[in-house]
Amino acid sequence: MFAMSDGRPAPARPDAVVTVGQARFTVLTSRLIRMEWHPQATFVDERTQRVVARDFGATPEFTVTREGNGSDAVTIRTEHLLLRYAGGEFSASTLQVTLIKGASDDHYASWSHGTTYPQDLPFRGNLRGTARTLDEVDGATELEPGILATFGFAVLEDSGTVLLTADGWVGARPAVPAGSAPAEDLYLFGHGRDFRGALRDYHLLTGAQPLVPRYVLGNWWSRYKAYHQEEYLELMDTFEGKGIPLSVAVIDMDWHLVDIDPEIGTGWTGYTWNRDLFPDHRAFLAELHRRGLAVTLNVHPADGIRRHEERYPQMARAVGVDPESGDQIPFDVTSREFVDAYLREIHHPLEAEGVDFWWLDWQSGGVTSIPGLDPLWMLNHIHYLDSGRERRAGSGSGAARRPLTFSRYAGIGSHRYPIGFSGDTIITWESLDFQPEFTATAANVGYGWWSHDVGGHMFGGRDVQMAVRWFQLGVFSPINRLHSSVSPFTGKEPWTFGPRAESAMTDILRLRHALVPALYTAAWAAHREGVSVIRPMYHDHPRTPGAFSVPNQAMVGEHLLLAPITTPEHPTAHIASVTAWLPPGDWVDVFTGHRHRGGAQGRHVVLHRGLEGYPVLARAGSVLPLQPDVMAPVAERPETLVLRAVPGTATSRLVEDDGGAAPSRLVEDDGGAAPSPEVTVFSQTFTTRDGVGDLVLSCAPGQGEGELPSAGGRRRILLDVVGAVSLDGARVHAGGQVRQIAVVPSADQEDEVARQLAPALRLDLGEIDLAAGFEVRLSGLRARERDAVGEAFDVLHHAEIAFTAKEEAWAAVRERTGLEVVQELARVDVPEVLRGALVERVAALPAW
């Protein structure tokens, strides 16, 4: 029978609870307070669909003052909050909470129950969360409230959710007598601008973002199309032949029978392979696995199990229906008998044949027989937990059997059931422009694993430039899934967009697989620390106004800054631009090597790029771990690792594991050890004198607070020093020995990292055991000279403007420097975006 292994009650610590009359308050932390009211004082200690833990390990210090004389009035004071309750039902006059420490808005330092606060972002308001779907949305859509706000307080509403029983099933909340006011269950986050702290508490309360299997971080292929199995395999071979790596094969709904007897309904729901399209589906799945692809199938389960399904007899007998009757077995997610049979008799046999995970596409309302239970949430809940069970050895792709579903968002708490499918978007610039903000803002409620229809799904029109920009955004998104409708004109095969676009798309898709070590490190940070892979700038800079001014901009992992281009290029300059905000410090373009200074307080810049360019900057001092062989399986850690060092002073991490189903701390268990992640910390120090740099890069197993021990593993390590062209000396200290390091000639650097990213000096460290640590000392580093004039020529060459204007601009670039070139360009009759691009290239700083 269906069960959740950790579905225990979740009461708070008794000494954290204050009960007064029909109200109960629980001080979870000094900045997080639970507030309950029930007309019969019947309170909830069980887990709910949103809240899974209320004991955070220690009770914060707080004081309680009661008025006495039979009054229910009470005041609770923590280090950060002052709660006043006057008794009776919750209302603006009976319940207020004031931020007494960490207030962030002079005019709004107190929360009152039921009060509406201004919503005028980016200046003031709730910073929002996410939305259930982007189905048929063309542009922006309304986002639900989140737990972060410029005021420094926000409330998570848990009043109407269902309870989780000890074995993971669901039940209704305590009933409220007829005529009584509804019960309330609220959690007030009063963290001020400590957004990281608020998200830490949020994940303690609602659960961690699960660790996804490594293979989901590669490129996914998906299309709503009635493929024949040979056609699909041939397509996979075409991708491989063109050097475009994929890691997940999605088979949309036409894998199953869709042309069925109209008397029993439509063909949207189905579980029986279409033998006309897939005459040997087992061999088909095996071939996909042989190619290193994980497989997911689309299902629309709303119509239940009907008589045309091959396994209808088994399902009917399991739920007590006569198979000869042919009666439809309705989909009833509230019936344990149905759910158990549905999983055991329908899904498990298909999984045994090679289905790795399911694309659950529920589109049939939100009502069940249990008050407050959303069928979509329950569908996600049962499938996610069931997907983590032990399966038959040898089934599937051989990848780790970590729990995984691919479904739609079902409200706060859905982050526990990744991955999210955002729906069928419209193919327009407006849709593209909204997706970066939509993705980043979801991190405000921990929903870090959105998968969008990269390139858009339907309607709209063909726009090659827009398609390239969407591919580029997808590569720097949590999940990169190419998708389109059945229309013969909307396919996302790169070779259908013309040679220039194909080259740009192929390059960026190859880069995605190179990035997997860095992305997997970010996935661990999301799992352990609640730091989403993609997050808004204000998560890292909550008190800086500039961080709120760029909703489309985001941090990717530890050190990458994404400022996506989501608008068309200028029709004659063939340049697109985006206004970005640079945080304090120095930032280096990962593709060009240009250095941009954020200064002490951060600053806004306008970045200009042609079709092949994309604004992604790395923090100075960062070390980016990359996979050089992009065609190698991403489910396994690479045998050769590239450490791409951006000169500066900072600390970076690499987190890996053995792919086990439940990675955890290294623990002894019956003489064995549980799967353990390996954490490596890179500390870089860079100093310069007279333009010559010295770099020290140390590598050590993670031993800091919250770090996991490194289990090690030898592999070849290549070190790329961005912007360097030569050096005087290079030594590595490893394994108790000191040896010289060889420089790898440019002619031998044939991997995707060296070809696509900014020029770098490559050093071969040889075979290194990361668990043992090492230190690299580089002296006399010299920066590569920038060819600003050549770069400016390329910009002018592609512009479709008058030759005389080109020649005037070209003369200004060649003959002037500093402020003079800016002044000279100001009088030349060229498009403003072209002028900006020229200034950016001429004024860009060298690597150091």
Residue, then its C-alpha position, 0 to 999 in steps of 0.5 A: m500500500f502507498a505510504m510515506s516513510d517519514g510521514r510522522p506528526a510534526p508538533a512544535r517544542p512544547d515550551a515554544v507554545v502559548t495557548v490563550g482561549q481559542a488562540r494558540f501561538t508558536v514561537l518557531t524562531s525569533r522571526l517566525i511565529r505560528m498563529e492559530w485560531h479555532p472556535q473550539a480551540t482544536f489545534v493541529d499538530e499533524r503535518t499538512q500539505r504545506v508544513v512538514a516540521r515545526d521543531f527547529g531544534a531549539t526554542p528561541e528566547f521570548t517573553v509572555t505577558r498576560e493581562g489577567n482578569g479573565s482576559d485572553a489578551v497576551t503580548i509575546r516578545t522575541e528578539h525581533l518581533l512583538l506580537r499583541y493579541a487582544g482576544g477573540e477572532f483574529s482581526a486587524s484590531t485584535l492581532q498585530v505583529t511589529l518588527i522591533k529589530g530589522a525593520s526595513d520600511d519606515h512607514y510599514a513596520s507592523w503587520s495587522h491581520g487582514t490589512t492590505y499593504p501597498q503593491d508597487l514593485p520594485f519600490r514596495g510590496n510583496l515580492r511574489g511567488t509563482a503561478r500554477t501555469l503559463d498555459e496559453v499565457d502571452g506575456a506576463t501573468e499574475l503571481e501569487p504572494g510569497i514569503l518575502a516583502t520589502f516591508g520585512f514581513a509576510v504571511l504564509e496561509d495554511s488554514g485550508t490545507v489538508l493534513l498528512t497522516a502518519d503513513g503519508w495519506v491525507g485527511a481533513r482538518p478538524a471541523v468547524p461548527a456551523g455558524s462559526a467563523p472559519a479556523e485560521d492557521l497562519y505563519l508570520f515571517g518577520h525577517g526584515r531584509d534577511f531574505r536568506g534567513a527567511l528562506r532558511d526558515y521557510h525550508l525548515l518549515t515546509g521541507a527542503q528542495p529535493l536533490v534531483p538526479r544529475y541527468v535532468l540537468g542536461n538537454w531535454w528533447s520534447r515535442y507533441k507529435a505522433y512519432h514512430q519509434e524508428e523516426y524518434l531513434e533516427l532523430m536522436d541519432t541526428f542530434e548525436g551526429k551533429g554533436i548536440p548532446l541530449s540527456v532526457a527523451v520525452i515522449d508526449m501523449d501519442w505514445h499511448l492509444v488516442d483513437i478510442d471509442p467515443e462512447i468511453g470518452t477522449g483519448w487524452t488519458g491512456y496507458t496502453w502503447n500504440r503498437d502502430l507507432f511503437p511495434d516494439h516499445r521495449a526495444f525502443l526504450a532499451e535503445l534510448h537507454r543505450r544512447g544514454l537517455a533517460v525516458t519520461l512519458n506524458v500522461h493525462p490521468a483524469d479520465g481513470i482506467r477504461r476498458h480499452e486499456e491492456r491492463y484494465p482487467q488487472m486494475a478492475r479486479a484490484v478495485g473490485v470491478d467485474p472486468e467483464s462489465g467494461d465499466q469505467i474506473p474513475f480516477d479517485v485520488t482520495s481512494r487508497e484502494f484506487v491509488d494503490a492499484y493505479l500505481r501497482e497495476i498501471h504504472h509499475p509495469l510500465e516503469a519495469e519496461g524502462v520508463d524512468f519518470w512520468w510527465l503528469d499533465w493534470q488539466s481537470g479541475g481542483v475539486t475532490s471529496i476531501p475539503g481543501l485537497d487539490p487533486l493536482w497536489m495529491l497526484n504530485h504527492i503520491h507519484y513523487l513518493d512512489s517514484g522513490r521506491e526500490r525498483r526491479a534491478g536493470s529497469g530504466s536507464g540505470a540512473a539513480r532512483r531518486p524520487l522525481t516527477f514532472s508535473r504542474y505547480a500546485g501551490i506553496g509546498s510544491h517545491r517538494y515535488p520537482i520538476g515543474f512543467s509551466g504549461d503551453t506558452i505562446i511563441t512571442w517575444e512577450s512570453l520570452d520576456f516574462q520567463p526570466e522573471f517568472t523563473a527567478t521569482a519562483a525562488n521566493v517560495g522555494y520552487g527552484w525547478w521550473s521547466h519551460d517550453v523552451g522556444g515556446h509551444m504554439f501560436g505566435g509566428r516564426d522568428v529565428q532571432m527569438a528562437v535563438r534567444w530562447f535557446q540561450l535563456g534555456v541553457f541558463s534555466p533550471i531545466n532546459r527542455l526544448h518543446s513545441s506543438v504538433s504543427p510542422f512549422t514549430g519544431k525546435e530542431p536547430w538545423t531547421f532555423g538556417p546555418r547561422a542560427e543552427s550554429a548558435m543553437t548548437d554551441i549553446l546546447r553543447l555549453r549546457h552539458a559543459l555546465v553540468p558540474a557547476l549546475y549540480t553543485a548549485a542543485w546541492a546548494a538548493h537541497r541543503e541550503g535553500v539557495s535556488v539554482i536561479r534566484p533574484m538579485y535581491h536574495d543576495h543584495p536585499r538592501t540595495p535598490g538596484a537589485f530590485s530594479v532588474p526583475n529579469q536578471a538572476m544569479v545562476g549558482e554560486h557565481l554567475l550573473l544572467a542578464p538575458i536578452t528578451t527583446p529583438e535586435h535593432p533592425t539595421a545595427h543587428i545588436a540587442s541590448v539589456t540594462a543590467w545591474l552589477p553588484p559590488g565587485d568585478w564581473v567578467d563576461v564568460f564569453t568575451g573575458h571583458r571585465h566590468r566593475g560594479g564598484a563599491q555599491g553596484r551600478h547599472v550598465v547597458l550590455h550590447r550583444g549580437l545574435e551569437g553573444y549573450p550577457v553572462l558574467a562571472r564573479a571575479g575570483s570564482v572557479l567554475p567546474l566544467q565538463p570538457d567532453v560535452m557528449a559524455p553522459v552527464a549522469e556520471r561525474p566527468e573523468t576530466l574536469v576543467l576548473r575555469a578560474v576568473p582571476g580575483t579573490a573568492t571561494s567556490r565549491l564543487v559538490e559531487d556524489d556517487g549518484g545514489a538514491a539518497p545521498s547523505r552524510l557519510v555514516e557507518d551502517d552495518g559496516g558500510a557507508a551511506p552514499s556521501p557527497e564530495v565537497t571540494v572548496f576552492s579558494q583563490t587569491f590574486t594579486t597584481r603589481d605593474g600589470v603582472g599577476d600572481l595567483v594562488l589556488s588552493c583546493a581542500p575538502g569541505q570542512g566548514e560549517g554545514e559542509l560535507p566530507s569529501a570522499g575523493g577520487r582521482r581524475r585529470i584536472l585542467l586549470d583555465v586562467v581566464g584572460a591570461v596569455s603567459l606566465d613565468g612559473a607554475r607549480v602544483h603542491a599535491g600528495g606531498q610533492v611539488r612539480q611544475i605544471a605544463v601549459v597546454p598549447s592552444a592547438d590542443q584545446e579542442d573541447e567545448v569549454a576552450r572553444q566557446l568561452a573567453p580565451a584562457l591560459r590552460l594548465d594541465l595539473g595531471e591526475i589529482d585526488l581532490a580529497a587530498g587537496f592541492e595548491v597551485r601557485l602561478s607567478g608572472l601572469r600576463a593578461r591577453e591584450r584586447d583587440a578593441v579595434g578589431e571587436a569594434f570593426d566586427v560590430l560595424h561590419h555587420a551593421e546595415i547602415a551607410f558606409t560613410a557612417k561606418e567609416e566615420a565611426w571606424a575612424a573615431v575608434r581607431e584614432r581616439t581614446g578615452l573620453e575623446v572616442v565617446q565624444e567623437l562617436a556622439r556626433v556620428d549618425v549611427p543607431e544609438v544601440l550601435r553607438g553603445a556597443l562600440v563604446e562598450r567594446v572600446a571601454a571594456l577593461p582587460a582581465w586585470 
